[in-house]
Amino acid sequence: MAGIDFGLIVTGQAGQGLQVIAQALAGVFVRSGYHVFVSQDVMSRIRGGHNFTRVRIATKPVGADADRAQMLVALDAKLASLHLSELADDGLVLIDPDDGSRPETGHEIVAVPLRRLAREHGREVMTNSVALGAALALLQHDPEALRRPIQELFAGKGQAVADENLACARAGFDFVCAEGRTCRERIPRIAEDAGRLFLTGAQALGLGAIAAGVRLVAGYPMSPATPIFEFCARNAAEAGIAVELVEDEIAAINMALGAAFAGARAMTCTAGGGFCLMNEGLSLAGMTETPVVIMVGMRPGPATGLATRTAQADLLFCLSAGHGEFPRAVLAPADPEQAFHATIRAFRIAEEFQTPVIVLFDQFMADATRTIGNLQLPIANLQSAERQSLPEGAYRRYEASESGVSPFLRPGTKGQLVYVDSDEHNEEGHITESAEVRVRMVEKRARKAGGIAVMLEPPEVWPGPGRKTMVVGFGSTRGAVLEAVERLRGKGLDVGVLHICDIWPFPIDSVRAALEDSRRVITVENNWSGQVARLLRQEAGITAAGSVRRFDGRQFAVAEVAAGIERLAEGKTG
């Protein structure tokens, strides 16, 4: 069988149940042996408007949306025309003819009375399940494959509701089969359940925190970080963690710092606007040398910006946030697998070096769902940093050391007092204004940066260093960039990729080694100012020849990235 790479778009209004269709179809094809990628585009509203979800089904791993869709499922026929340009020439459009709006297009129209069938076999609110069954029939797949995904999606609403939705899905399936309509590409089962995981980035971040042994998650809701908080809350009892919804972001970071001071692994999660409020707490963590993990989700700003869209404009902010100078690590995972491992690494770094660690992600990475292999727990990374034995004399919380890391005792340790202060302090933790002590303490804290850098994962270089053109990115652009570069190499261009996950302390030596023999360096980033390009120039002394940038709140398309790289690789600037 030839390789399959099938794109599908589901569009409709908020509240029409688009995600049921997308997630159920994904569940069917993940269990049928395929790799699946799902992304969503939603407006910041609860009902109405124009939302859509893209589903990509392929026989090889995929990390970005399909260039063209072969099927468009429109729960609101009026919205179908907005996506016709994304359909392949042989694509088809599934609509309800009773909607009163038929798109003017040369594409094949499949008319299914979605609402009528929903009323006959369940309730009108189950129109989406009728469309789900109809779509599966067009793909010529076994309708029984829907049973498990629907049972899982409606598990919280009772068996009767699940059965009604199954009946509606079967009605849609049978209607299309009776009409003899099919999609031009059949997607059969190719393997039994391959055991792959199907996760969002947010779920992987939460799972990584649980695997790392987090004991407190404190937060205030702000997209795109809220799903992490929700995931931890749903699993709190089983994982043995406390999840606290607090009054604001200031309370969230201070609660996390309090738990960490007491010896518990703690984190908070927020978005750029909430992180602004956390900056004083971030500096407090730097001064008191308190280990804390802060997950920061990027969305377009400034201010409220586009609350449900994506961006990569908070990179430089996170590298320099907080007043004063103190060490930190910033990790920016690209996908669920990286998110899981980066989160575990973040906790280890925070605890071992008693410093704040920021896990930076964006809305696209957090909300997109994809198949990944089974996650292997890096047992060595889960071990607690060594706790110090009881000192013979008085405990010195900030005792000077070659590494900059001081002994750690939990407050309440028998026979010892733990002094911590936000003012500058001496080795015992007492406030001081001594110039000499101040210099020693600043230098002590700064020495941690070298040890932190050793624990970071090096950048990914593919297919190897020194290509004629090297493309540099970070975070969620990885999937689109890798696929774009693979296409360009197929056309004979000598191009490679340098993708950075662990971005601070900046991996100067690794970046220079990968780029020094290249003629042209290009960055790909979801911001206006070219923050990765600026960081390359500032830290490694490398000037990018150009950047492929997008800052409209949407993720990159593979074809868009490929065209931008090819134009810049040929020396064109227009």
Residue pairs with C-beta under 8 A, 6 or more apart in sequence:
1 59
1 190
3 58
3 59
3 60
4 34
4 57
4 58
4 59
4 185
4 187
5 56
5 57
5 58
5 59
5 60
5 62
5 66
6 56
6 57
6 58
6 66
6 70
6 71
6 139
6 185
6 187
7 54
7 55
7 56
7 65
7 66
7 67
7 68
7 69
7 70
7 71
7 88
8 25
8 54
8 55
8 56
8 57
8 69
8 70
8 71
8 72
8 73
8 135
9 52
9 53
9 54
9 55
9 69
9 71
9 72
9 73
9 83
9 86
9 87
10 18
10 21
10 22
10 52
10 53
10 55
10 73
10 75
10 131
11 18
11 50
11 51
11 52
11 53
11 72
11 73
11 74
11 75
11 76
11 79
11 80
11 82
11 83
12 18
12 51
12 52
12 74
12 75
12 76
12 79
12 128
13 47
13 48
13 49
13 50
13 51
13 75
13 76
13 79
14 42
14 43
14 45
14 46
14 47
14 48
14 49
14 51
15 46
15 47
15 48
16 75
16 76
16 127
16 128
17 75
17 125
17 127
17 128
17 129
18 40
18 51
18 52
18 53
18 75
18 128
19 40
19 53
20 128
20 129
20 132
20 153
20 165
21 53
21 73
21 128
21 131
21 132
21 135
22 38
22 40
22 53
22 55
23 38
23 149
23 153
23 369
24 132
24 146
24 149
24 150
24 153
24 169
25 55
25 57
25 132
25 135
25 136
25 149
26 36
26 38
26 55
26 149
26 198
26 369
27 148
27 149
27 152
27 198
28 136
28 141
28 145
28 146
28 149
29 36
29 57
29 141
29 187
30 36
30 193
30 194
30 196
30 198
30 371
31 145
31 148
31 193
32 141
32 145
32 187
32 188
32 189
32 190
32 191
33 189
33 190
33 191
33 192
33 193
33 194
34 57
34 58
34 59
34 187
34 190
34 371
35 57
35 58
35 59
35 60
35 61
35 62
35 196
35 370
35 371
36 55
36 56
36 57
36 58
36 62
36 198
36 369
36 370
36 371
37 55
37 56
37 58
37 62
37 63
37 64
37 65
37 368
37 369
37 370
37 371
37 479
38 53
38 54
38 55
38 56
38 368
38 369
38 370
39 53
39 54
39 65
39 364
39 367
39 368
39 369
39 555
40 51
40 52
40 53
40 54
40 367
40 368
41 51
41 52
41 53
41 54
41 554
42 51
42 308
43 49
43 50
43 51
43 308
44 306
44 307
44 308
50 79
50 82
52 79
52 83
54 65
54 66
54 69
56 62
56 64
56 65
56 66
57 187
59 190
61 371
62 370
62 479
62 483
63 334
63 335
63 370
63 478
63 479
63 480
63 482
63 483
64 479
64 480
64 483
64 555
64 556
64 557
64 558
65 555
65 557
65 558
67 557
67 558
67 559
68 86
68 87
68 88
68 91
69 83
69 86
69 87
69 88
69 91
70 87
70 88
70 90
70 91
70 92
70 183
70 184
70 185
71 91
71 92
71 93
71 94
71 135
71 138
71 139
71 183
72 80
72 83
72 84
72 86
72 87
72 91
72 92
72 93
72 94
72 107
73 94
73 131
73 134
73 135
74 80
74 83
74 93
74 94
74 95
74 103
75 96
75 114
75 127
75 128
75 131
76 99
77 95
77 96
77 99
77 100
77 101
77 102
77 103
78 99
78 101
80 93
80 95
80 101
80 103
80 105
81 103
81 104
81 105
84 93
84 103
84 105
84 107
87 93
87 107
89 107
90 108
90 184
91 107
91 108
92 107
92 108
92 109
92 110
92 138
92 183
93 103
93 105
93 107
93 108
93 109
93 110
94 110
94 112
94 131
94 134
94 135
94 138
95 102
95 103
95 109
95 110
95 111
95 112
96 111
96 112
96 113
96 114
96 115
96 127
97 111
97 112
97 113
98 113
98 114
98 115
98 116
102 109
103 109
110 134
110 138
110 176
110 179
110 181
112 130
112 131
112 134
112 172
112 175
112 176
113 175
114 127
114 130
114 131
114 134
114 172
115 124
115 127
115 130
117 130
117 168
117 171
117 172
117 175
118 124
118 125
118 126
118 127
118 129
118 130
118 168
118 171
120 171
121 130
121 164
121 167
121 168
121 170
121 171
122 129
122 164
122 165
122 167
122 168
123 164
126 164
126 165
126 168
127 168
129 150
129 165
129 166
129 168
129 169
129 172
130 168
130 169
130 171
130 172
131 172
132 146
132 169
132 172
133 143
133 146
133 168
133 169
133 170
133 171
133 172
133 173
133 174
133 176
134 172
134 173
134 175
134 176
135 172
136 143
136 145
136 146
136 169
136 173
137 143
137 172
137 173
137 174
137 175
137 176
137 177
137 181
137 182
138 176
138 181
138 182
138 183
139 182
139 183
139 185
139 186
139 187
140 182
140 183
140 186
140 187
140 188
141 187
141 188
141 189
142 189
143 169
143 170
143 173
145 189
146 166
146 169
146 170
147 166
150 162
150 165
150 166
150 169
151 162
153 165
154 161
154 162
154 165
155 162
195 374
196 371
196 372
196 373
196 374
197 336
197 371
197 372
197 373
197 374
197 375
198 369
198 370
198 371
198 372
199 207
199 336
199 369
199 370
199 372
200 227
200 336
200 366
200 367
200 368
200 369
201 333
201 335
201 336
201 339
201 361
201 365
201 366
201 367
201 368
201 476
202 224
202 225
202 227
202 228
202 231
202 366
202 367
203 227
203 231
203 336
204 335
204 336
204 337
204 339
204 340
204 343
204 375
205 228
205 231
205 269
205 295
205 333
205 339
205 340
205 343
205 359
205 361
205 366
206 227
206 228
206 231
206 232
206 235
207 231
207 340
207 343
207 375
208 339
208 340
208 341
208 342
208 343
208 344
209 217
209 228
209 232
209 267
209 293
209 343
209 347
210 232
210 235
210 239
210 241
211 340
211 343
211 344
211 377
211 382
212 265
212 343
212 344
212 346
212 347
212 348
212 381
212 382
213 265
213 347
213 382
213 384
214 232
214 241
214 265
214 266
214 267
214 293
214 347
215 240
215 241
215 242
215 259
215 264
215 265
215 266
216 241
216 242
216 243
216 244
216 255
216 256
216 259
216 264
216 265
216 266
216 267
217 229
217 232
217 233
217 236
217 241
217 242
217 243
217 244
217 266
217 267
217 268
217 269
218 243
218 244
218 246
218 251
218 252
218 253
218 255
218 256
218 259
218 266
218 267
218 268
219 225
219 226
219 228
219 229
219 244
219 245
219 246
219 252
219 268
219 269
219 270
220 245
220 246
220 247
220 248
220 249
220 251
220 252
220 270
220 274
221 229
221 245
222 249
222 270
222 271
222 273
222 274
222 297
223 271
223 297
223 299
223 307
223 308
223 363
224 271
224 297
224 298
224 299
224 308
224 310
224 361
224 362
224 363
224 366
224 367
225 269
225 270
225 271
225 274
225 295
225 296
225 297
225 366
227 366
227 367
228 269
228 295
228 297
228 366
229 243
229 245
229 269
232 239
232 241
232 243
233 243
233 245
235 241
236 242
236 243
244 252
244 255
246 252
246 255
248 277
249 268
249 270
249 274
249 275
249 277
249 278
250 277
250 278
250 280
250 281
252 268
252 270
252 274
252 278
253 268
253 278
253 281
253 282
253 285
253 292
253 294
254 281
254 284
255 266
255 268
256 266
256 267
256 268
256 292
256 294
257 266
257 281
257 284
257 285
257 288
257 290
257 292
259 266
260 266
260 285
260 290
260 291
260 292
261 288
261 290
261 411
261 420
262 410
262 411
263 408
263 410
265 291
265 293
265 347
265 351
266 292
266 293
267 292
267 293
267 294
267 295
267 347
268 278
268 292
268 293
268 294
268 295
269 294
269 295
269 296
269 297
270 278
270 294
270 295
270 296
270 297
271 296
271 297
271 298
271 299
272 296
272 297
272 298
272 299
272 301
272 313
272 314
272 317
273 301
273 303
273 304
273 305
275 294
275 296
275 314
275 317
275 318
275 321
278 294
279 321
279 322
279 323
280 322
280 323
282 294
282 321
282 322
282 328
282 356
283 322
283 323
283 324
283 326
284 290
284 422
285 291
285 292
285 355
285 356
286 322
286 324
286 326
286 327
286 328
286 355
286 356
286 445
287 324
287 326
287 422
287 424
288 420
288 421
288 422
289 354
289 355
289 398
289 406
289 445
290 354
290 356
290 420
291 347
291 350
291 351
291 353
291 354
291 355
291 356
291 357
292 350
292 356
292 357
293 343
293 346
293 347
293 350
293 356
293 357
293 358
293 359
294 356
294 357
294 358
294 359
295 343
295 358
295 359
295 361
296 314
296 318
296 358
296 359
296 360
296 361
297 361
297 362
297 363
297 366
298 310
298 311
298 312
298 313
298 314
298 315
298 360
298 361
298 362
298 363
299 305
299 306
299 307
299 308
299 309
299 310
299 311
299 362
299 363
299 553
300 306
300 309
300 310
300 311
300 313
300 551
300 553
301 311
301 313
301 314
305 311
306 553
308 363
309 363
309 553
309 554
310 362
310 363
310 364
310 365
310 476
310 526
310 553
310 554
310 555
311 362
311 363
311 526
311 527
311 551
311 553
312 362
312 474
312 475
312 476
312 477
312 525
312 526
312 527
312 531
313 526
313 527
313 528
313 529
313 531
313 551
314 360
315 332
315 360
315 474
315 503
315 527
315 531
315 532
315 535
316 531
316 534
316 535
318 330
318 358
318 360
318 504
319 330
319 503
319 504
319 535
321 358
325 442
325 446
326 355
326 445
326 446
327 353
327 355
327 404
327 445
327 446
327 448
327 449
327 452
327 505
328 355
328 356
328 357
328 358
328 504
329 346
329 349
329 350
329 355
329 357
329 358
329 452
329 455
329 456
329 502
329 504
329 505
330 357
330 358
330 360
330 502
330 503
330 504
331 342
331 345
331 346
331 357
331 358
331 359
331 360
331 456
331 501
331 502
331 503
332 342
332 359
332 360
332 361
332 474
332 475
332 500
332 501
332 502
332 503
333 339
333 341
333 342
333 343
333 359
333 361
333 365
333 475
333 501
334 365
334 474
334 475
334 476
334 477
334 478
334 479
334 499
334 501
335 365
335 370
335 372
335 476
335 478
335 479
336 370
336 372
337 372
337 373
337 375
338 501
339 359
339 361
339 365
340 375
341 375
341 378
342 359
342 457
342 501
342 502
343 359
344 377
344 378
344 381
344 382
345 381
345 455
345 456
345 457
345 502
346 357
346 358
346 359
347 357
348 381
348 382
348 385
348 455
349 355
349 357
349 452
349 455
350 356
350 357
351 384
351 385
352 385
352 405
352 451
352 455
353 404
353 405
353 448
353 451
353 452
354 405
354 406
354 408
354 448
355 448
355 452
360 475
360 503
361 475
361 476
362 475
362 476
362 526
364 476
364 526
364 555
365 475
365 476
368 476
368 555
385 408
387 408
387 409
388 407
388 408
388 409
390 409
390 413
390 414
390 415
390 416
391 407
391 416
394 416
394 417
394 428
395 407
395 409
395 413
395 416
395 417
395 418
395 428
396 406
396 407
396 427
396 428
396 429
397 406
397 407
397 408
397 409
397 418
397 419
397 420
397 427
397 428
397 429
398 406
398 425
398 426
398 427
398 428
398 429
398 441
398 444
399 406
399 407
399 427
400 406
400 427
400 440
400 444
401 444
402 447
403 447
403 448
403 451
404 444
404 445
404 446
404 447
404 448
404 451
405 448
405 451
406 427
406 444
409 416
409 418
410 418
411 418
418 429
419 425
419 428
419 429
419 430
420 429
421 429
421 430
421 431
423 431
423 432
424 431
424 432
424 433
424 437
424 438
424 441
425 431
425 432
425 441
426 432
426 434
426 437
426 441
432 438
449 505
452 505
453 505
453 507
456 502
456 505
456 507
457 501
457 502
458 502
458 507
458 510
459 498
459 499
459 500
459 501
459 502
459 507
459 510
459 511
459 514
460 478
460 497
460 498
460 499
460 500
460 501
461 496
461 497
461 498
461 514
462 482
462 485
462 496
462 497
462 499
463 489
463 496
464 496
465 496
465 513
465 514
465 515
465 517
465 518
466 496
466 514
466 516
466 517
466 518
467 494
467 495
467 496
467 518
468 493
468 494
468 495
468 518
468 519
468 520
468 569
469 493
469 494
469 495
469 496
469 518
469 519
469 520
469 521
469 522
469 565
469 568
469 569
470 495
470 496
470 497
470 498
470 514
470 515
470 518
470 520
470 521
470 522
471 481
471 484
471 485
471 495
471 496
471 497
471 498
471 522
471 523
471 524
471 565
472 497
472 498
472 499
472 500
472 511
472 515
472 521
472 522
472 523
472 524
472 532
472 536
472 544
473 481
473 497
473 498
473 499
473 500
473 523
473 524
473 525
473 532
474 499
474 500
474 501
474 503
474 525
474 532
475 501
476 526
476 555
477 499
477 524
477 525
477 526
477 556
477 561
478 499
480 524
480 555
480 556
480 557
480 558
480 560
480 561
481 497
481 499
481 524
481 556
481 561
482 497
482 499
483 558
484 558
484 559
484 561
484 562
484 565
485 495
485 496
485 497
485 562
485 565
487 558
487 562
488 495
488 562
488 565
488 566
488 569
489 495
491 566
493 566
493 569
495 565
495 569
496 518
498 511
498 514
498 515
500 507
500 511
500 532
503 535
506 535
506 539
506 540
508 539
508 540
511 536
511 539
511 540
511 542
512 540
512 542
515 521
515 540
515 542
520 545
520 568
520 569
520 571
521 536
521 542
521 543
521 544
521 545
522 544
522 545
522 546
522 547
522 548
522 564
522 565
522 568
522 569
523 530
523 532
523 533
523 536
523 544
523 546
523 547
523 548
524 547
524 548
524 549
524 556
524 561
524 564
524 565
525 531
525 532
525 533
525 547
525 548
525 549
526 549
526 550
526 551
526 555
526 556
527 549
527 551
528 549
528 551
530 544
530 547
530 549
532 544
532 547
533 543
533 544
533 547
536 542
536 543
536 544
537 543
537 544
545 568
546 568
546 573
548 556
548 560
548 561
548 564
548 565
548 568
550 556
550 560
567 574
